[in-house]
Amino acid sequence: MLRFGVVGLLNTALGYTLILAGLALGFGDIASNAAGYVAGLTFGFVLNRQWTFSRAGGFRPGAVVRYAVTFLVAYGANLGIVVTAMSAGYIENPFVHLAGNCLYSVIFYVGSARFVFVGGADDPDSLTGMNAKWPGAAT
């Protein structure tokens, strides 16, 4: 969890900096937010796979697909906060993006630990490890 936190802090710093830069350049809330998350996505996958969850072994399409699904769920929750805040009149507010980022981080950690970077001893890309950690997930 500590390693995920370090990667998350680096990702947050990178993403939040790009969000603020996008806002300052007039890109608006949605485009700035998307730019911040897109920039950190590949960086986070590589670092979390290699260092946080120790899943070396090359390219594994299954992990990439699960990572993308987990990202979409977490990012959707983040955008939910941003859009809700915008509809309440909080336009281009950096603290709104920070709140969305916090929710994103919690969802992404749980998804990464329990769904993305799992596997049995023979196949680090299988869902065997997920079934052991989350027995009801297959149903």
N, C-alpha and C positions, 0 to 999 in steps of 0.2 A: 504494500500500500504506500510505503514511503517513496519508492521509486516512481510509482504512478503519480504521486504528488509532485515530485521533482519535474517529471515530464510535463505534467499539467501546468505547473508554474511557468515553465519555459513556453509551452503552447499558449497559455493565457497572456503572457507578456507579448509574444509575437502577435497573436490575434488581436488583442486589445489595442496594441499600438497601431496596427493596420486599420482597425475600426475608427480610432480617433483621427488618424490621417485621412481616411476616406470622408469622415464628417467634416473635417477642416477644409477639404478640397471640394466640398459640396456634392458628394456622391449620394447623399441621403442615407436614411437608416438602413433600408434593406440591402442595398448594394454594398455599403460599408461593412455591414454585419457579415454578408456572404464572403466578401473578400478576406476578412479576418479568419473565418473558419476554413475556407479553401486553402489558404496559405499554410495552415498548421496541420492539415489532414494527413498528408504524406509523411511529414516530419514525425507526427505522433504515432502513426502506424509503425514506422521503422523502429523508432526508439522503444515503444512499448513491446513490440514483438521481440526485439533483440535483447533488451535490457530489463524491462519491467517484468515481463512474463516468461522470459528465457525460452523463446520458441524459434531458435535459429533453424536453418535447414532449407533456406531458399524460398522461392515463390510458392505459395499455396493458395489456389483460387478460392477454396472454401473459406479460409480465414479472411480474405479480402472481401468476399460477399457478406460475411457476418459482420465485418467491420463497417461496411457501407450501410447495412441495415441498422446497426446500432447507432451509427452517426446520424442517420436520417431521423430516428426516433428522438435522440437527444437534441438534435438541431431543431426539429419540429417543436419541441417543448420550449427551447430558447426563443424561437420566433413567435411562439404563442405569447410569451411575456412581452416581447417587443411590440407586437401588433396590438395587444390589449392596452399597453401603456400609451401607444400612439392614439388609440381611439379614446383614451381618457384625457388626451391633451398633452401628454409628455412627448414632445417631438424633439428628436436629436438630443436626448438626455443621456449622458455617458453612464449614469448610475443604473438606468434601465438595462443597458447592455451588460453591465457588470452583474446584475441580478440574473439575467438570462444566462450568462456565462457560468454562474455558480450552479444553477439547476442542470445545465448541460453537463458540467463536470461530474456531478453525482450520478446522473443517468449513464454517462459514458463509462465511468469506472465500473459500476455494477455490471453493465453489459459486457465490457471487456473481460472482466474477471470471470464471469459466469457463462458467457456465450461465445465470445470471439476467440480468445486465446486459451482454448481447452483442447484436450486430446488424450488419448491413451498412450501407453509407453511405446507402442509400435508405430502409431500414426499421430503426430502432433496436430493434424488437421481434422481428425475424426471428431464425432460428437460424443464419444465414450466418456470423456472427462466432464462434459456438460451434464450428462445423465447422472454421473456420480455426485456432482455438486448441486444439481437441480433436478431431482428425480422426476418431478412432474412435468418437466419442460417438453418432453417428447409427445405428451398427450395433448 
